[in-house]
Amino acid sequence: MTSSQTSSFPTVQLSNGLQMPIFGMGTSQIGGYSHEAIVYALRDCGIRLIDTSKYNEFEEELAVAIKESGVPRSDLWLTNKLWPLDYGYETAKKAFQQSCSHMGVEYLDLYMLHWPDSMQPGRCNREARAESWRALEELYEQGKCRAIGVSNFVIHHLQQLKEDCTVVPHVNQVEYHPLQQPNELIEYCRQEGIAFEGYCPLAKGQVLDNPTVLQLAQKYGRSPAQICIRWSVQNGVITIPKSTKKERVQENCQVFEFQLEEEDMAALGKLHDGRHVSWDPTSVQ
């Protein structure tokens, strides 16, 4: 697939009618940043969803990679996140403009509150979230964000936001893989019309040597990583694996070439053991 073609990956319809790619590429500080992998993902693999955050400090690098890829801005879905130290009405809007400037764009497709804890001593987390969310609502109403969402929010955070604000988040992004399946949260999101997005689909490698995953990899002639990513997207979850290697990026994109049987989906669904390989937001008030 060349840069002149749009992505052929499936999409998920958000509550505001927008079609968000169900598959994309994440970025994180862990493992570092690879310019080559991002350009390859965009130009050669047809990936259009790129997920980042101010916290990762890759915004300016992504601007260079996006420009080099030759993919038109209108074909991309760019997600960024507001870091908790910037929570607040005015500070949120300022941080948003800075992120857009660093990424070389005039708007974002999705802007999210990164974490339910404001990380600001003396501030009430609920009030900080609500104040920041009102800033995101304004950015959304002004067309500067095509959609707004939250990351690492559990049910009571979402319930509070619903009580305090006007716009229900379009997306909630949390850790999701066979070892961490927050099914009650997923069901709540679907009841409220909130699209569910999962990060760390490979559990930072911890799931790749699981006997069930290895057995299915052999059965389907696929890699353990492909089995896990396929399971995620087949569950209707927006999935954003991260890789700094071109061959892994290509491998990840090939999960739409096969389908897991129902019994195998069920077997993977039984692997939940509650572990978090990233942040655990359940204790945040």
C-alpha positions as CSV (number, residue, x, y, z in Angstrom):
1,M,0.0,0.0,0.0
2,T,1.5,3.3,-1.0
3,S,1.0,6.8,0.5
4,S,-1.4,7.7,-2.2
5,Q,-3.9,5.1,-0.9
6,T,-6.0,5.4,2.2
7,S,-6.0,2.6,4.8
8,S,-8.1,-0.5,4.1
9,F,-8.3,-1.4,7.9
10,P,-11.7,-1.6,9.4
11,T,-13.1,1.3,11.5
12,V,-15.2,1.8,14.6
13,Q,-18.0,4.4,14.5
14,L,-17.8,6.8,17.4
15,S,-20.9,8.3,19.0
16,N,-20.6,11.5,17.0
17,G,-20.6,9.5,13.7
18,L,-16.8,9.7,13.0
19,Q,-15.1,6.5,11.8
20,M,-12.0,5.8,13.8
21,P,-9.5,3.1,12.6
22,I,-9.7,0.0,14.7
23,F,-6.0,-0.6,14.3
24,G,-3.1,1.8,14.6
25,M,0.3,2.4,16.1
26,G,1.2,3.5,19.5
27,T,4.2,5.3,20.8
28,S,5.8,5.2,24.2
29,Q,9.0,6.0,26.0
30,I,9.6,2.4,26.7
31,G,11.7,1.0,23.9
32,G,12.3,4.5,22.5
33,Y,11.2,6.1,19.3
34,S,11.9,4.9,15.7
35,H,11.5,7.4,12.9
36,E,12.0,4.6,10.4
37,A,9.2,2.5,11.8
38,I,6.7,5.4,11.9
39,V,7.4,6.4,8.3
40,Y,7.2,2.7,7.2
41,A,3.9,2.2,9.0
42,L,2.4,5.2,7.3
43,R,3.9,5.0,3.8
44,D,4.1,1.2,3.3
45,C,1.7,-0.5,5.6
46,G,-1.3,1.8,5.3
47,I,-1.5,2.6,9.0
48,R,-3.4,5.9,9.6
49,L,-4.0,5.9,13.3
50,I,-1.0,7.2,15.3
51,D,-1.3,7.5,19.1
52,T,1.0,9.6,21.2
53,S,1.1,11.9,24.2
54,K,2.9,14.9,25.5
55,Y,4.4,12.6,28.2
56,N,6.2,10.6,25.5
57,E,8.0,13.7,24.2
58,F,7.8,12.5,20.5
59,E,5.6,15.2,19.1
60,E,8.2,17.1,17.1
61,E,9.7,13.8,15.8
62,L,6.3,12.7,14.7
63,A,5.8,15.9,12.8
64,V,8.9,15.1,10.8
65,A,7.9,11.5,10.2
66,I,4.3,12.4,9.1
67,K,5.7,15.0,6.6
68,E,8.2,12.5,5.2
69,S,5.6,9.8,4.8
70,G,3.7,11.9,2.3
71,V,0.3,10.9,3.7
72,P,-2.1,13.8,3.5
73,R,-3.2,15.1,6.9
74,S,-6.8,14.5,6.0
75,D,-6.1,10.8,5.7
76,L,-4.6,10.5,9.2
77,W,-6.1,9.9,12.6
78,L,-3.8,11.6,15.2
79,T,-4.4,11.1,18.9
80,N,-2.7,13.0,21.6
81,K,-3.2,13.4,25.4
82,L,-3.3,16.1,28.0
83,W,-0.8,15.3,30.8
84,P,-2.2,15.7,34.3
85,L,0.3,18.4,35.3
86,D,-1.5,20.6,32.7
87,Y,-5.0,19.9,34.1
88,G,-7.1,23.0,34.5
89,Y,-9.2,25.1,32.1
90,E,-6.7,27.5,30.7
91,T,-3.6,25.3,31.1
92,A,-5.4,22.5,29.2
93,K,-6.2,24.8,26.2
94,K,-2.6,26.1,26.2
95,A,-1.1,22.6,26.3
96,F,-3.4,21.6,23.5
97,Q,-2.1,24.4,21.3
98,Q,1.5,23.6,22.2
99,S,1.0,19.9,21.2
100,C,-0.6,20.9,17.9
101,S,2.3,23.3,17.2
102,H,4.9,20.6,18.0
103,M,3.1,18.1,15.7
104,G,2.8,20.6,12.9
105,V,-1.0,20.3,12.7
106,E,-4.0,22.7,13.1
107,Y,-6.3,20.1,14.7
108,L,-6.3,16.7,16.4
109,D,-8.6,13.8,15.6
110,L,-8.7,12.8,19.2
111,Y,-7.6,14.5,22.3
112,M,-7.7,12.8,25.7
113,L,-7.3,13.3,29.4
114,H,-4.3,11.0,30.0
115,W,-4.8,9.9,33.6
116,P,-7.5,10.3,36.3
117,D,-5.1,11.6,38.9
118,S,-4.3,15.3,38.5
119,M,-0.9,14.8,40.1
120,Q,-1.2,18.3,41.5
121,P,-0.9,18.3,45.4
122,G,-3.9,19.9,47.1
123,R,-6.2,19.6,44.1
124,C,-9.3,17.5,44.1
125,N,-9.0,15.0,41.3
126,R,-12.6,15.1,40.4
127,E,-12.7,18.9,40.1
128,A,-9.4,18.9,38.1
129,R,-10.8,16.3,35.7
130,A,-14.1,18.2,35.3
131,E,-12.4,21.6,34.7
132,S,-10.0,20.1,32.2
133,W,-12.8,18.2,30.4
134,R,-14.8,21.5,30.0
135,A,-11.7,22.8,28.2
136,L,-11.7,19.8,25.9
137,E,-15.5,20.2,25.3
138,E,-14.8,23.8,24.2
139,L,-12.0,22.7,21.9
140,Y,-14.3,20.1,20.4
141,E,-17.1,22.6,19.9
142,Q,-14.6,24.9,18.1
143,G,-13.6,22.0,15.8
144,K,-10.0,21.9,17.0
145,C,-10.6,18.3,18.1
146,R,-12.7,16.0,16.0
147,A,-13.3,13.8,19.1
148,I,-12.4,13.9,22.8
149,G,-11.8,11.1,25.2
150,V,-10.1,9.8,28.3
151,S,-7.4,7.3,29.1
152,N,-7.0,5.0,32.0
153,F,-10.5,5.9,33.4
154,V,-12.5,3.3,35.2
155,I,-16.2,3.2,35.8
156,H,-16.5,5.6,38.7
157,H,-14.3,8.2,36.9
158,L,-16.6,8.0,33.9
159,Q,-19.7,8.3,36.1
160,Q,-18.4,11.4,37.8
161,L,-17.5,13.0,34.5
162,K,-21.0,12.3,33.2
163,E,-22.5,14.0,36.2
164,D,-20.1,17.0,36.0
165,C,-19.9,17.7,32.3
166,T,-21.9,17.8,29.0
167,V,-20.2,15.7,26.4
168,V,-19.8,12.0,27.1
169,P,-16.2,10.8,26.1
170,H,-16.1,9.4,22.6
171,V,-13.3,7.0,23.5
172,N,-11.8,5.4,26.7
173,Q,-8.3,4.0,26.3
174,V,-7.0,1.6,28.8
175,E,-4.6,-1.4,29.2
176,Y,-6.1,-4.4,27.4
177,H,-4.7,-7.8,26.6
178,P,-5.5,-11.5,27.4
179,L,-4.1,-11.1,30.9
180,Q,-6.0,-7.9,31.6
181,Q,-9.6,-8.0,30.5
182,P,-11.7,-5.3,32.2
183,N,-14.9,-6.7,30.9
184,E,-17.2,-4.8,33.3
185,L,-15.6,-1.5,32.2
186,I,-16.0,-2.6,28.5
187,E,-19.7,-3.3,29.0
188,Y,-20.2,0.0,30.8
189,C,-18.5,1.9,27.9
190,R,-20.6,0.2,25.3
191,Q,-23.8,1.0,27.2
192,E,-22.8,4.6,27.4
193,G,-21.7,4.8,23.7
194,I,-18.0,5.1,24.5
195,A,-15.7,3.4,22.1
196,F,-13.2,1.1,23.9
197,E,-9.5,1.4,22.9
198,G,-6.8,-0.9,24.3
199,Y,-3.1,-0.3,24.7
200,C,-0.3,-2.9,25.5
201,P,-2.0,-5.6,23.5
202,L,1.0,-7.9,24.0
203,A,1.3,-7.2,27.8
204,K,4.8,-5.9,27.1
205,G,5.7,-9.4,26.0
206,Q,4.4,-11.2,29.1
207,V,1.6,-13.0,27.2
208,L,3.7,-14.2,24.3
209,D,5.0,-17.3,26.0
210,N,1.6,-18.3,27.4
211,P,0.9,-22.0,26.5
212,T,-2.6,-21.2,25.1
213,V,-1.2,-18.4,22.9
214,L,1.6,-20.6,21.7
215,Q,-0.8,-23.4,20.8
216,L,-3.0,-21.1,18.8
217,A,0.0,-19.5,17.1
218,Q,1.0,-23.0,15.9
219,K,-2.6,-23.9,14.9
220,Y,-3.0,-20.8,12.7
221,G,0.6,-20.6,11.5
222,R,0.9,-17.1,13.0
223,S,3.1,-15.4,15.6
224,P,2.0,-15.2,19.2
225,A,1.8,-11.4,18.8
226,Q,-0.5,-11.8,15.8
227,I,-2.8,-14.0,17.8
228,C,-3.1,-11.5,20.6
229,I,-3.6,-8.5,18.3
230,R,-6.2,-10.5,16.3
231,W,-8.0,-11.4,19.5
232,S,-8.2,-7.7,20.5
233,V,-9.5,-6.4,17.2
234,Q,-11.9,-9.3,16.7
235,N,-13.4,-8.3,20.1
236,G,-14.1,-4.9,18.5
237,V,-11.4,-3.1,20.5
238,I,-9.4,-0.3,18.9
239,T,-5.9,-1.6,19.2
240,I,-2.5,0.2,19.0
241,P,0.5,-2.0,19.3
242,K,3.8,-0.3,19.4
243,S,7.0,-1.4,17.6
244,T,10.3,0.2,16.6
245,K,11.1,-2.5,14.1
246,K,9.8,-2.4,10.5
247,E,9.4,-6.2,10.3
248,R,7.2,-6.2,13.5
249,V,5.1,-3.3,12.1
250,Q,4.4,-5.3,9.0
251,E,3.7,-8.5,11.0
252,N,1.2,-6.6,13.2
253,C,-0.7,-5.3,10.1
254,Q,-1.3,-8.8,8.9
255,V,-3.8,-9.7,11.5
256,F,-6.7,-9.0,9.1
257,E,-5.7,-11.9,6.9
258,F,-7.1,-14.5,9.2
259,Q,-9.9,-15.0,11.9
260,L,-9.9,-16.8,15.2
261,E,-12.6,-19.5,15.7
262,E,-15.1,-18.9,18.5
263,E,-13.7,-21.6,20.7
264,D,-10.2,-20.1,20.4
265,M,-11.5,-16.6,21.2
266,A,-13.1,-18.1,24.3
267,A,-9.9,-19.8,25.3
268,L,-8.0,-16.5,25.2
269,G,-10.9,-14.9,27.1
270,K,-10.1,-17.2,30.0
271,L,-6.5,-16.0,30.4
272,H,-7.4,-13.0,32.5
273,D,-5.4,-12.9,35.7
274,G,-5.8,-9.3,36.6
275,R,-2.3,-8.2,36.2
276,H,-1.3,-4.7,35.0
277,V,1.9,-4.3,33.0
278,S,1.3,-0.5,32.9
279,W,-0.4,1.9,35.4
280,D,-3.3,0.6,37.6
281,P,-5.9,3.4,37.8
282,T,-8.4,1.5,40.0
283,S,-7.3,3.2,43.3
284,V,-7.5,6.8,41.9
285,Q,-10.4,8.7,43.4
